[in-house]
């Protein structure tokens, strides 16, 4: 069971993401639909553990060292190529959205220019991209428990200090929170698609390190369950505080700062480091993918991609989450291919 817990926490750290930690995703994908958003989050709570469990078990079954091994075995070549391109596109989108989030983070907490936080992170990504990224990300991954604790604090504080009229707060969110999604159920499955896209590749690789299918499955189940529980808790917290955070780029940071200014400063640093970890991982793997046939050009590709991402990061962070993430969510849902075949013929 210990291995399953470690595996679950590792999966959670890869899927939580800066968009999740900032609260912007909960606001646009769920709080924007009032009480229906809680139902949507509850559905995600059911689906996320199942998706994580399946990804982990597929990885374990095939002893996979990359997602290609699994995708080419369980679906057609055309679909496998589509998935590969979709993951590559998603990585690039997440990368420049993270740079925008970095600028918004420091701007909201320290009133620095938006470009400053983005530029600082772009430089840091390039520098660390030249180093041993695995060691860097392992160190950064140690901050995940701090994010969990901060999100739990925000949720509990919101529940202990509910609005006088909960129904009015829900109605306010439904009428005032901006979203590009048409309704709560499309938003729910779109978000599940984004989470799947962000975690399935790493989940497969993590599962590939496990020989025991049951342990791999339990690890995925635990990781997905933690993700879903925190999602539901934070959606309710966002709805309770919709009138005060609906226009903020990082609503979670606003809620923490309202509890305690020093705690808000600490949270801003933690969220910034999480954003950096996400940006570094995506830019690094994206650059490796782009120069797969000519790895000697990796550093050049990394610099070019980061500079392009920095240019795109001048767009508003909340706007990027509202438009870019839904596109990747729709693409991710196409990965659920009803014609997939899972056979033992491909197992090593």
C-alpha positions as CSV (number, residue, x, y, z in Angstrom):
1,X,0.0,0.0,0.0
2,X,2.9,2.3,0.7
3,X,4.1,2.1,-2.9
4,X,0.6,2.9,-4.1
5,X,0.4,6.0,-1.9
6,X,3.8,7.3,-3.1
7,X,2.7,6.6,-6.7
8,X,-0.6,8.4,-6.1
9,X,1.1,11.5,-4.7
10,X,3.6,11.6,-7.6
11,X,0.7,11.5,-10.1
12,X,-1.1,14.2,-8.2
13,X,1.9,16.5,-8.3
14,X,2.1,16.1,-12.1
15,X,-1.6,16.9,-12.7
16,X,-2.4,19.6,-10.1
17,X,-0.8,22.3,-12.3
18,X,-0.6,26.0,-11.8
19,X,-4.0,26.7,-13.3
20,X,-5.5,24.4,-10.6
21,X,-3.4,26.0,-7.8
22,X,-4.3,29.5,-9.0
23,X,-8.0,28.8,-8.8
24,X,-8.7,30.2,-12.2
25,X,-9.8,26.8,-13.6
26,X,-12.3,26.2,-10.8
27,X,-13.7,29.7,-11.3
28,X,-14.2,29.4,-15.1
29,X,-15.0,25.7,-15.4
30,X,-17.3,25.3,-12.4
31,X,-18.1,28.3,-10.3
32,X,-19.4,30.1,-13.4
33,X,-22.4,27.7,-13.5
34,X,-23.4,28.3,-9.9
35,X,-24.7,25.2,-8.0
36,X,-24.5,23.1,-11.1
37,X,-20.7,23.6,-11.0
38,X,-20.6,21.5,-7.7
39,X,-22.4,18.7,-9.5
40,X,-19.9,19.0,-12.4
41,X,-17.0,18.8,-9.9
42,X,-18.5,15.8,-8.3
43,X,-18.7,14.0,-11.7
44,X,-15.0,14.9,-12.2
45,X,-14.3,13.4,-8.8
46,X,-15.7,10.1,-10.0
47,X,-14.0,10.2,-13.4
48,X,-10.5,11.3,-12.5
49,X,-9.6,8.3,-10.3
50,X,-10.8,6.0,-13.0
51,X,-8.8,7.7,-15.7
52,X,-5.6,7.7,-13.5
53,X,-6.1,4.1,-12.6
54,X,-6.5,3.0,-16.3
55,X,-3.4,5.1,-17.3
56,X,-1.3,3.6,-14.6
57,X,-2.4,0.0,-15.3
58,X,-1.8,0.4,-19.1
59,X,1.7,1.6,-18.3
60,X,2.3,-1.3,-16.0
61,X,0.8,-3.9,-18.3
62,X,3.1,-2.8,-21.2
63,X,6.0,-1.9,-19.0
64,X,6.0,1.3,-21.0
65,X,8.8,3.9,-21.0
66,X,6.8,6.4,-23.1
67,X,3.2,6.9,-24.0
68,X,3.9,5.9,-27.6
69,X,4.3,2.3,-26.5
70,X,0.7,2.1,-25.2
71,X,-1.0,4.3,-27.8
72,X,0.4,2.4,-30.7
73,X,-0.7,-0.9,-29.1
74,X,-4.3,0.0,-28.2
75,X,-5.3,2.1,-31.1
76,X,-4.8,2.7,-34.8
77,X,-1.6,4.3,-36.2
78,X,-3.6,7.3,-37.3
79,X,-5.1,7.8,-33.8
80,X,-1.7,7.2,-32.2
81,X,-0.2,10.0,-34.4
82,X,-3.2,12.3,-33.6
83,X,-2.6,11.7,-29.9
84,X,1.1,12.5,-30.3
85,X,0.4,15.7,-32.1
86,X,-2.3,16.7,-29.6
87,X,0.0,16.1,-26.7
88,X,2.7,18.2,-28.3
89,X,0.2,21.0,-29.0
90,X,-1.1,20.9,-25.5
91,X,2.4,21.1,-24.0
92,X,3.1,24.3,-26.0
93,X,-0.2,25.8,-24.9
94,X,0.4,25.0,-21.3
95,X,3.9,26.3,-21.5
96,X,3.1,29.9,-22.6
97,X,0.0,30.0,-20.4
98,X,2.3,29.3,-17.5
99,X,4.5,32.2,-18.4
100,X,1.5,34.4,-18.5
101,X,0.4,33.1,-15.1
102,X,3.9,33.8,-13.7
103,X,3.5,37.5,-14.6
104,X,0.0,37.7,-13.2
105,X,1.1,36.1,-9.9
106,X,3.8,38.6,-9.1
107,X,1.7,41.5,-10.4
108,X,-1.2,40.6,-8.2
109,X,0.8,40.1,-5.0
110,X,3.7,42.5,-5.5
111,X,2.4,44.9,-8.1
112,X,5.3,44.2,-10.5
113,X,4.8,44.8,-14.2
114,X,3.2,41.8,-15.9
115,X,6.2,41.3,-18.2
116,X,8.6,41.1,-15.3
117,X,7.3,37.8,-13.8
118,X,7.0,36.3,-17.2
119,X,10.5,37.4,-18.3
120,X,12.0,36.2,-15.0
121,X,10.5,32.7,-15.5
122,X,11.5,32.6,-19.1
123,X,15.1,33.2,-18.2
124,X,14.9,30.6,-15.4
125,X,13.4,28.0,-17.7
126,X,16.2,28.5,-20.2
127,X,19.0,28.3,-17.6
128,X,17.6,25.2,-15.9
129,X,16.9,23.7,-19.3
130,X,20.7,23.6,-19.7
131,X,21.1,21.8,-16.4
132,X,19.9,18.4,-15.1
133,X,16.2,18.9,-15.3
134,X,15.3,15.7,-13.5
135,X,17.1,16.8,-10.4
136,X,15.6,20.3,-10.5
137,X,12.1,19.0,-10.9
138,X,12.5,16.5,-8.1
139,X,13.5,19.3,-5.8
140,X,10.6,21.5,-7.0
141,X,8.2,18.6,-6.5
142,X,8.8,18.7,-2.8
143,X,6.6,21.8,-2.6
144,X,3.4,19.9,-3.6
145,X,2.4,19.2,0.1
146,X,2.5,22.9,0.7
147,X,0.0,23.5,-2.1
148,X,-2.3,20.8,-0.7
149,X,-2.2,22.4,2.8
150,X,-2.9,25.9,1.4
151,X,-5.9,24.7,-0.6
152,X,-7.3,22.9,2.5
153,X,-6.8,26.0,4.6
154,X,-8.6,28.2,2.0
155,X,-11.5,25.6,1.8
156,X,-11.9,25.3,5.6
157,X,-11.8,29.0,6.1
158,X,-14.5,29.5,3.5
159,X,-16.7,26.9,5.1
160,X,-16.3,28.4,8.5
161,X,-17.2,31.9,7.1
162,X,-20.0,31.2,4.5
163,X,-21.9,34.1,2.9
164,X,-25.1,35.2,4.6
165,X,-27.1,34.2,1.5
166,X,-25.5,31.1,-0.1
167,X,-28.1,31.1,-2.9
168,X,-27.3,34.7,-3.8
169,X,-23.6,34.0,-3.9
170,X,-24.2,31.1,-6.3
171,X,-26.5,33.2,-8.4
172,X,-23.9,36.0,-8.5
173,X,-21.2,33.6,-9.7
174,X,-23.5,32.3,-12.4
175,X,-24.3,35.8,-13.6
176,X,-20.9,37.4,-13.3
177,X,-18.0,34.9,-13.7
178,X,-16.8,34.9,-17.3
179,X,-16.5,31.6,-19.1
180,X,-16.2,30.5,-22.7
181,X,-17.9,27.1,-22.0
182,X,-21.6,26.8,-23.0
183,X,-22.9,24.9,-20.0
184,X,-21.9,22.9,-16.9
185,X,-21.8,19.4,-18.4
186,X,-19.7,20.4,-21.4
187,X,-17.4,22.3,-19.1
188,X,-17.1,19.3,-16.8
189,X,-16.1,16.8,-19.5
190,X,-13.9,19.4,-21.2
191,X,-12.0,19.9,-17.9
192,X,-11.7,16.1,-17.4
193,X,-10.2,16.1,-20.9
194,X,-7.6,18.7,-20.0
195,X,-6.7,16.8,-16.8
196,X,-6.4,13.6,-18.8
197,X,-4.2,15.2,-21.3
198,X,-2.0,16.7,-18.6
199,X,-1.6,13.5,-16.6
200,X,-2.1,10.4,-18.9
201,X,1.3,10.5,-20.5
202,X,3.2,10.8,-17.2
203,X,0.8,8.3,-15.6
204,X,1.7,5.7,-18.2
205,X,5.4,6.3,-17.6
206,X,5.0,6.0,-13.8
207,X,2.9,2.9,-14.2
208,X,5.6,1.4,-16.4
209,X,7.9,1.4,-13.4
210,X,5.5,-1.0,-11.6
211,X,5.3,-4.7,-12.2
212,X,2.2,-5.1,-10.1
213,X,-1.0,-4.1,-11.9
214,X,-3.0,-3.8,-8.7
215,X,-0.4,-1.5,-7.1
216,X,-0.2,0.7,-10.2
217,X,-4.0,0.9,-10.4
218,X,-4.3,1.8,-6.7
219,X,-1.7,4.5,-7.1
220,X,-3.6,6.0,-9.9
221,X,-6.9,5.8,-8.0
222,X,-5.4,7.5,-5.0
223,X,-3.8,10.3,-7.0
224,X,-7.0,10.9,-9.0
225,X,-9.1,10.8,-5.8
226,X,-7.0,13.5,-4.1
227,X,-7.2,15.7,-7.2
228,X,-11.0,15.3,-7.3
229,X,-11.6,15.9,-3.6
230,X,-9.5,19.1,-3.7
231,X,-11.4,20.2,-6.9
232,X,-14.8,19.9,-5.2
233,X,-13.6,21.6,-2.0
234,X,-12.2,24.5,-4.0
235,X,-15.2,24.9,-6.3
236,X,-17.4,25.4,-3.2
237,X,-14.9,27.8,-1.8
238,X,-14.9,29.8,-5.0
239,X,-18.7,29.9,-5.0
240,X,-18.8,31.1,-1.4
241,X,-16.4,34.0,-2.3
242,X,-17.5,34.7,-5.8
243,X,-18.3,38.3,-5.2
244,X,-14.8,39.1,-4.0
245,X,-12.6,37.0,-6.4
246,X,-14.5,36.8,-9.7
247,X,-12.3,39.4,-11.4
248,X,-9.0,38.3,-9.9
249,X,-6.4,36.6,-12.1
250,X,-5.4,34.3,-9.2
251,X,-8.5,33.9,-7.0
252,X,-6.9,31.3,-4.7
253,X,-4.1,33.8,-3.9
254,X,-6.7,36.5,-3.1
255,X,-8.5,34.2,-0.7
256,X,-5.2,33.2,1.1
257,X,-4.1,36.9,1.3
258,X,-7.5,37.8,2.8
259,X,-6.8,35.2,5.6
260,X,-3.3,36.5,6.3
261,X,-1.0,38.8,4.3
262,X,2.2,37.0,5.2
263,X,0.5,33.7,4.3
264,X,-0.5,35.3,1.0
265,X,3.1,36.2,0.3
266,X,4.2,32.7,1.1
267,X,1.5,31.3,-1.1
268,X,2.5,33.6,-4.0
269,X,6.0,32.2,-3.9
270,X,4.8,28.6,-3.7
271,X,2.4,29.1,-6.6
272,X,5.2,30.8,-8.6
273,X,7.5,27.9,-8.0
274,X,4.7,25.5,-9.1
275,X,4.2,27.5,-12.2
276,X,7.9,27.3,-12.9
277,X,8.0,23.6,-12.4
278,X,5.1,23.1,-14.9
279,X,6.7,25.5,-17.4
280,X,10.1,23.9,-17.1
281,X,8.8,20.3,-17.6
282,X,6.6,21.2,-20.6
283,X,9.2,23.4,-22.4
284,X,11.9,20.7,-21.8
285,X,9.8,17.8,-23.0
286,X,8.4,19.8,-25.9
287,X,11.9,20.8,-27.0
288,X,13.0,17.2,-26.9
289,X,10.1,16.2,-29.0
290,X,10.7,18.9,-31.6
291,X,14.3,17.9,-32.1
292,X,13.8,14.1,-31.7
293,X,15.7,13.4,-34.9
294,X,18.4,16.0,-34.3
295,X,19.0,16.1,-30.5
296,X,22.1,18.2,-30.9
297,X,19.8,21.2,-31.6
298,X,17.9,20.9,-28.3
299,X,19.3,24.0,-26.6
300,X,18.6,26.1,-29.7
301,X,15.0,24.7,-29.9
302,X,14.5,25.4,-26.1
303,X,15.5,29.0,-26.5
304,X,13.4,29.6,-29.5
305,X,10.3,28.0,-28.0
306,X,10.7,29.9,-24.7
307,X,11.0,33.2,-26.6
308,X,7.9,32.4,-28.6
309,X,6.1,31.5,-25.5
310,X,7.2,34.7,-23.8
311,X,5.8,36.7,-26.7
312,X,2.4,35.0,-26.3
313,X,2.4,35.4,-22.6
314,X,1.6,39.1,-22.9
315,X,-2.0,38.0,-23.4
316,X,-4.2,38.1,-20.3
317,X,-3.8,35.0,-18.1
318,X,-7.5,34.6,-17.3
319,X,-8.3,35.1,-21.0
320,X,-5.7,32.4,-22.0
321,X,-7.2,29.9,-19.5
322,X,-10.7,30.7,-20.9
323,X,-9.8,30.2,-24.6
324,X,-6.7,28.0,-24.8
325,X,-7.6,25.3,-22.2
326,X,-11.1,24.5,-23.7
327,X,-9.5,23.9,-27.1
328,X,-7.0,21.4,-25.6
329,X,-9.9,19.9,-23.6
330,X,-12.0,19.2,-26.8
331,X,-8.9,17.7,-28.5
332,X,-8.2,15.5,-25.5
333,X,-11.8,14.1,-25.5
334,X,-11.1,12.8,-29.0
335,X,-8.5,10.5,-27.5
336,X,-11.3,8.4,-25.9
337,X,-11.6,6.1,-29.0
338,X,-14.4,3.6,-28.8
339,X,-12.6,1.4,-31.3
340,X,-9.6,0.8,-29.1
341,X,-8.5,-2.8,-28.7
342,X,-6.5,-4.0,-25.8
343,X,-4.8,-7.3,-26.5
344,X,-2.0,-9.3,-24.8
345,X,-0.2,-9.7,-28.1
346,X,1.7,-6.5,-27.6
347,X,2.9,-7.1,-24.1
348,X,6.7,-7.5,-23.6
